[in-house]
Each structure stands twice: as C-alpha cells, then as structure tokens.
Amino acid sequence: MNVPQSNPADYSSGQGAAIPASVIPPECAGLRIDAALAKVFPEHSRSRLQGWLKEGRIRIDDGPADPKRKVFGGERIAMDLPPPEMATAEMAEDIALAVVFEDAHLLVIDKPAGLVVHPGSGNWSGTLMNALLHHAPQLAEIPRAGIVHRLDKDTSGLLVVAKTLAAQTDLVRQLQARTVRRHYLALVLGVPGRDGTVDAPIGRHPVQRTKMAVVPGGREARTHFQVQERFARAALVECRLETGRTHQIRVHMASIGHPLVGDPAYGRNRSGDARLDAFPRQALHAWKLALIHPATKAEMAWEVPLPTDFAGLLAALCSD
C-alpha cells in the first residue's frame, strides 16, 4: 500500500524511537483504528498495535487515539515505538512448556517457578509469552498471547491460556463471575489455629510502592484457607481464591501472621528451622484449576503435583 509520508524529520517525542508521521489512506475509511493501523503498518501485528494504542504510543491528528474509533481516511498518525529492549517482548522463543491440556480453544500449562508470565521491566525476553508465541504462533493475533490470568514469577502451577478471541472473552467473563476455581498449596510459617477466610481489601502499599498490602479503600479480596498438615514451625495450607488480586495469597496470609515460607517480599528471614529459612522462593503452587470449557461448555478440572523443591521440603519436614 502506498502510504503518504510526512517529512522524515517530523518525529514525535518519547522514550523509544519514533517513526515519521503517516496518513490513513482513503480506502481504510470505516475501519476501526486498529484495523486501519494494521494495513498502514503491516510489519506489526494487530495485537501489538492494540497494545501500543492502550499505552498511548499512537496519536491521531495530534490527539490520543481511541482504540474503538473509526477512521474516515486522511487522518495523520504519529507513533512512538517502545525502547529497543522491548522489541523482544513479542518474539517467539523456543522455551519448553509443560502442557497439561490442549485443544483448538484452550492451552493449560504447568508453569515452573522462575518463569515470568508477561514481559516487563527487566524481563523483556525469556517469558511465558515468548514461549507461547513459539508453541502456537497464531497467538500473536490474540491480545497478551491469550493469557487471561497470572502467576507470580516464583509461583509454580496451573495456568490457562485462550487460543482464540472467543475463548479469551469467555474465560475473562468466567473470571469476572468468579466461577473459575483456583486452588493453591502454600507452606506458611507458624500454624494457623483453625481454617478460615481472609476478607480484606488489597491495594498498593502506601510506602513501598512495589508491594501490595491490606489497605482501606483497596480492591475487594477474599481468600479461603484450610490447614492440610501441621509441622513444628510451619503448616501446609490449601488456599482457594475467590478474587484474583496481585500477590493476594501472599498478602492475606502475611496479614494474619502466617507469611509464606521463602517469600522475599512479605515473609521473614528467621523461623528457627534452617530448612525453612533456606527455601529460595515463596512456597506457593497452583495445584488445581477448574473452569467451563468456552466451546463445549463442559466442566473441566486439572491437578498437577508439587514441584521437586517444594515436595522435597515437605518430605524433610514430614521426616521429623
């Protein structure tokens, strides 16, 4: 497509590189802005362009570009590209995945501890998203490569990915309706006296902005927990999420005096047991996941065993 270009010196400002402003050609009239951009910039996927629209990297006629806006043709488009290191965020990488289930609509994986889910500051490559784009290249056309929920980098276990836009929409609605059942196993310091529910709002920590905390006015958050096994200085607890806030289990269990073993942000360094203190990550594993299949409407559930490091720590505690 022959797209009129402005003067090459006409660059917009931003933290990353900028490209010369372009003009939407008349034949794009009536298209949504993201569809028109995909024709003007065919070297970029539509999902990538949608992400840049949301980030404010694309402007139309010197104003913000509403992703739902339709174009008439002739609009002037200016776009700031992300910093160079972000270019790897949507690259396919041959990273092994432990696939638990896969069909034309869903992909369920057992994520290992240490694997970052989404690219971000300090982790622009080597992520689950990069692995998914290699495993199923069609996911490049799905926002966030089909990822609908997250696990922290050092949390292991089950995570579901949508392979179609329809499946993604359906799964997001299930999460919003709280019908997706997510069960975790956590090793916590101390022994809770009884089973219970933590119903406390979670928001950004008022001082340490990289952390979350129970704060007035935070977002509704509810975690149900049940003690499975008791040890001298710790307990194995099953946690069931009713909501899905950032670091929810870690924050909620710490708030009642039982932080997760090995948690670098919400835990403590000394427990009186060298085995607990030496564990290098939060002892948290997403062991069970249940949902309604977006296409067949059948109820589906999966379980995966504890990873080797977590299972080994439990075995050592049981030997006492």
C-alpha positions as CSV (number, residue, x, y, z in Angstrom):
1,M,0.0,0.0,0.0
2,N,1.4,3.4,-0.9
3,V,1.1,5.4,2.3
4,P,1.8,9.2,2.1
5,Q,4.7,10.0,4.4
6,S,5.5,13.3,6.1
7,N,8.9,14.9,6.2
8,P,11.3,12.4,7.6
9,A,12.4,15.0,10.2
10,D,8.8,15.0,11.6
11,Y,9.4,12.7,14.6
12,S,7.4,12.6,17.7
13,S,9.0,12.6,21.1
14,G,9.0,9.7,23.6
15,Q,11.3,7.3,25.5
16,G,11.7,5.0,22.5
17,A,12.3,5.5,18.8
18,A,9.7,7.4,16.8
19,I,8.7,6.9,13.2
20,P,7.7,9.6,10.7
21,A,4.0,10.5,10.8
22,S,1.8,8.7,8.3
23,V,-1.6,9.4,6.8
24,I,-4.6,6.9,6.8
25,P,-5.4,6.2,3.1
26,P,-8.9,6.7,1.9
27,E,-9.5,3.0,1.3
28,C,-9.4,2.5,5.1
29,A,-12.5,4.6,5.7
30,G,-14.9,3.0,8.0
31,L,-12.4,0.7,9.7
32,R,-11.6,0.7,13.4
33,I,-8.3,2.5,14.1
34,D,-6.5,-0.8,15.0
35,A,-7.6,-2.4,11.7
36,A,-6.5,0.6,9.7
37,L,-3.2,0.7,11.5
38,A,-2.6,-3.0,10.7
39,K,-2.9,-2.0,7.0
40,V,-0.6,1.0,7.3
41,F,2.0,-0.8,9.4
42,P,1.8,-4.4,8.2
43,E,5.2,-5.2,9.8
44,H,3.4,-5.1,13.2
45,S,0.7,-7.5,14.4
46,R,-2.7,-6.1,15.2
47,S,-2.4,-7.2,18.8
48,R,0.9,-5.3,19.1
49,L,-0.7,-2.2,17.7
50,Q,-3.7,-2.6,20.1
51,G,-1.2,-2.7,22.9
52,W,0.5,0.5,21.7
53,L,-2.8,2.2,21.4
54,K,-3.6,1.4,25.0
55,E,-0.2,2.6,26.1
56,G,-0.7,6.0,24.4
57,R,2.1,5.4,21.9
58,I,-0.1,6.2,18.9
59,R,-1.8,9.5,18.3
60,I,-4.2,10.6,15.7
61,D,-4.3,14.2,14.5
62,D,-2.0,15.1,17.4
63,G,-4.5,13.8,20.0
64,P,-4.9,10.5,21.8
65,A,-6.2,7.6,19.6
66,D,-9.3,5.8,21.0
67,P,-8.9,2.1,20.1
68,K,-12.6,1.9,19.2
69,R,-12.6,4.9,16.9
70,K,-13.4,4.5,13.3
71,V,-11.4,6.4,10.7
72,F,-12.5,8.4,7.7
73,G,-9.2,8.5,5.8
74,G,-6.8,11.3,5.7
75,E,-6.1,11.3,9.5
76,R,-2.5,12.0,10.5
77,I,-0.9,9.2,12.6
78,A,2.1,9.6,14.8
79,M,3.6,6.7,16.6
80,D,6.4,6.3,19.2
81,L,8.0,2.9,19.2
82,P,8.9,1.3,22.5
83,P,12.5,1.3,23.7
84,P,14.7,-1.1,21.7
85,E,14.9,-3.6,24.5
86,M,11.1,-4.0,24.4
87,A,11.4,-5.3,20.8
88,T,11.9,-8.9,22.2
89,A,8.7,-8.8,24.2
90,E,6.7,-10.3,21.3
91,M,9.3,-12.6,19.8
92,A,8.8,-16.3,19.7
93,E,11.3,-18.2,21.8
94,D,11.9,-22.0,21.9
95,I,11.2,-22.4,25.6
96,A,9.9,-25.8,26.8
97,L,6.4,-25.8,28.2
98,A,4.8,-28.5,30.4
99,V,1.5,-28.9,28.5
100,V,-1.3,-30.4,30.7
101,F,-4.1,-30.0,28.2
102,E,-4.5,-28.5,24.7
103,D,-7.2,-28.3,22.1
104,A,-8.2,-25.8,19.5
105,H,-9.6,-23.4,22.2
106,L,-7.5,-23.8,25.3
107,L,-4.0,-24.5,26.5
108,V,-3.3,-25.4,30.1
109,I,0.3,-25.5,31.3
110,D,2.2,-26.3,34.5
111,K,4.3,-23.2,34.9
112,P,7.7,-23.8,36.6
113,A,8.9,-21.5,39.3
114,G,11.2,-18.8,37.9
115,L,9.3,-18.3,34.6
116,V,8.0,-14.7,34.2
117,V,4.5,-14.7,32.7
118,H,4.4,-11.3,30.9
119,P,7.3,-9.3,29.5
120,G,8.1,-6.2,31.6
121,S,10.8,-4.1,33.0
122,G,14.0,-6.2,33.4
123,N,12.3,-9.2,31.7
124,W,11.7,-8.4,28.0
125,S,12.5,-11.9,26.9
126,G,12.5,-15.5,28.2
127,T,8.9,-15.2,29.4
128,L,5.9,-17.4,29.2
129,M,4.5,-15.1,26.5
130,N,7.6,-15.7,24.4
131,A,7.3,-19.4,24.9
132,L,3.6,-19.4,23.9
133,L,4.3,-17.5,20.7
134,H,6.7,-20.2,19.7
135,H,4.4,-23.1,20.7
136,A,1.3,-21.6,19.0
137,P,2.3,-18.8,16.5
138,Q,-1.4,-17.9,16.0
139,L,-1.4,-16.5,19.5
140,A,0.3,-13.4,18.0
141,E,-3.1,-12.3,16.9
142,I,-4.6,-12.6,20.4
143,P,-4.2,-9.8,23.0
144,R,-1.5,-10.8,25.6
145,A,-1.0,-14.0,23.5
146,G,-4.2,-15.4,25.1
147,I,-3.0,-15.1,28.7
148,V,-6.0,-14.3,30.9
149,H,-4.6,-14.6,34.4
150,R,-1.1,-14.6,36.0
151,L,1.1,-16.4,38.4
152,D,4.0,-14.7,40.1
153,K,7.4,-15.4,38.7
154,D,8.4,-17.8,41.6
155,T,4.9,-19.4,41.9
156,S,4.5,-22.7,40.1
157,G,1.5,-24.5,38.8
158,L,-1.5,-24.4,36.5
159,L,-2.3,-21.5,34.2
160,V,-4.8,-21.4,31.4
161,V,-4.3,-19.7,28.0
162,A,-7.0,-18.9,25.4
163,K,-6.2,-19.9,21.8
164,T,-9.0,-17.8,20.2
165,L,-10.5,-14.4,20.8
166,A,-13.9,-16.1,21.6
167,A,-12.2,-18.3,24.2
168,Q,-10.4,-15.4,25.7
169,T,-13.6,-13.4,26.1
170,D,-15.4,-16.3,27.7
171,L,-12.6,-17.0,30.1
172,V,-12.4,-13.4,31.2
173,R,-16.1,-13.4,31.8
174,Q,-15.7,-16.6,33.9
175,L,-13.0,-14.9,36.0
176,Q,-15.1,-11.8,36.5
177,A,-18.1,-14.0,37.5
178,R,-15.7,-15.9,39.9
179,T,-16.7,-19.3,38.5
180,V,-13.1,-20.3,37.7
181,R,-11.9,-22.4,40.7
182,R,-8.2,-21.9,41.6
183,H,-6.7,-23.9,44.5
184,Y,-3.2,-23.4,45.8
185,L,-0.9,-25.2,48.2
186,A,1.1,-22.9,50.4
187,L,3.6,-23.6,53.1
188,V,3.2,-20.9,55.8
189,L,5.2,-20.0,58.8
190,G,3.6,-20.8,62.1
191,V,0.5,-23.0,62.5
192,P,-3.0,-21.4,62.0
193,G,-5.3,-22.4,64.9
194,R,-8.2,-23.1,62.5
195,D,-9.4,-22.9,59.0
196,G,-10.8,-19.6,57.9
197,T,-11.3,-16.8,55.3
198,V,-9.3,-13.6,54.9
199,D,-11.7,-11.0,53.7
200,A,-9.6,-7.8,53.4
201,P,-9.1,-5.2,50.6
202,I,-5.8,-5.2,48.8
203,G,-4.1,-2.2,47.2
204,R,-0.7,-0.7,46.6
205,H,1.5,-0.4,49.7
206,P,1.3,3.2,50.9
207,V,5.1,3.5,51.3
208,Q,6.8,0.6,49.4
209,R,5.2,1.0,46.0
210,T,6.5,-2.2,44.6
211,K,4.5,-4.2,47.2
212,M,0.8,-4.8,47.9
213,A,-0.9,-4.5,51.3
214,V,-4.2,-4.8,53.1
215,V,-5.3,-1.1,52.9
216,P,-8.6,0.7,53.4
217,G,-10.2,1.5,50.1
218,G,-8.3,-1.3,48.3
219,R,-9.9,-3.7,45.9
220,E,-12.2,-6.4,47.4
221,A,-10.2,-9.6,48.0
222,R,-11.2,-12.8,49.6
223,T,-9.1,-16.0,50.3
224,H,-10.4,-19.2,51.9
225,F,-7.7,-21.4,53.6
226,Q,-7.7,-24.8,55.1
227,V,-4.9,-26.4,57.1
228,Q,-3.8,-29.7,55.5
229,E,-0.8,-30.6,57.6
230,R,0.9,-29.2,60.7
231,F,4.6,-29.2,61.5
232,A,6.6,-27.8,64.3
233,R,7.1,-24.3,62.8
234,A,5.0,-24.3,59.7
235,A,1.8,-25.6,58.1
236,L,0.8,-26.8,54.7
237,V,-2.4,-24.8,53.8
238,E,-4.7,-25.1,50.9
239,C,-5.9,-21.7,49.7
240,R,-8.8,-21.1,47.4
241,L,-9.1,-17.7,45.6
242,E,-12.5,-16.1,45.3
243,T,-10.9,-13.0,43.8
244,G,-7.6,-12.6,42.0
245,R,-5.6,-9.6,43.2
246,T,-1.9,-9.2,42.8
247,H,0.0,-11.2,45.4
248,Q,-3.3,-12.0,47.1
249,I,-2.4,-15.2,48.9
250,R,1.0,-13.8,49.9
251,V,-0.5,-10.6,51.3
252,H,-3.5,-12.2,53.0
253,M,-1.6,-15.0,54.8
254,A,1.1,-12.5,56.0
255,S,-1.7,-10.2,57.2
256,I,-2.9,-12.9,59.7
257,G,0.6,-13.6,60.9
258,H,1.4,-16.6,58.7
259,P,3.6,-15.4,55.8
260,L,4.6,-17.9,53.1
261,V,7.9,-19.7,53.6
262,G,10.6,-18.2,51.4
263,D,8.6,-15.1,50.5
264,P,11.2,-12.3,49.8
265,A,8.6,-9.5,50.0
266,Y,6.1,-10.5,52.7
267,G,7.9,-13.2,54.7
268,R,10.6,-13.1,57.4
269,N,14.1,-14.4,57.3
270,R,14.2,-16.4,60.6
271,S,11.9,-19.1,61.6
272,G,14.1,-21.3,63.8
273,D,14.3,-24.0,61.2
274,A,17.2,-23.8,58.8
275,R,15.4,-25.8,56.1
276,L,12.5,-23.3,56.0
277,D,14.9,-20.3,56.1
278,A,16.9,-21.6,53.2
279,F,14.0,-22.2,50.8
280,P,14.8,-19.8,47.9
281,R,11.3,-18.7,46.8
282,Q,7.7,-18.4,48.1
283,A,6.4,-21.9,48.8
284,L,3.3,-21.5,46.6
285,H,1.9,-23.9,44.0
286,A,-1.3,-23.6,41.9
287,W,-2.2,-27.3,42.1
288,K,-5.8,-27.3,40.9
289,L,-7.8,-25.4,38.3
290,A,-11.4,-25.9,37.2
291,L,-13.5,-24.0,34.6
292,I,-16.2,-24.3,32.0
293,H,-14.8,-25.1,28.5
294,P,-15.6,-22.0,26.4
295,A,-16.7,-24.0,23.4
296,T,-18.1,-27.3,24.7
297,K,-19.5,-25.8,28.0
298,A,-18.2,-29.0,29.7
299,E,-16.8,-28.6,33.2
300,M,-13.1,-29.3,33.2
301,A,-10.6,-29.7,36.0
302,W,-6.9,-30.3,36.2
303,E,-4.4,-31.1,39.0
304,V,-0.6,-31.1,39.0
305,P,1.8,-32.4,41.7
306,L,4.1,-30.2,43.7
307,P,7.4,-29.3,42.0
308,T,10.6,-31.1,43.2
309,D,11.9,-28.4,45.5
310,F,8.5,-27.9,47.3
311,A,7.9,-31.6,47.6
312,G,11.4,-32.1,48.9
313,L,11.0,-29.6,51.7
314,L,7.7,-31.2,52.7
315,A,9.3,-34.6,52.8
316,A,12.1,-33.3,55.1
317,L,9.5,-31.7,57.4
318,C,7.5,-35.0,57.5
319,S,10.6,-37.0,58.4
320,D,10.6,-35.2,61.8
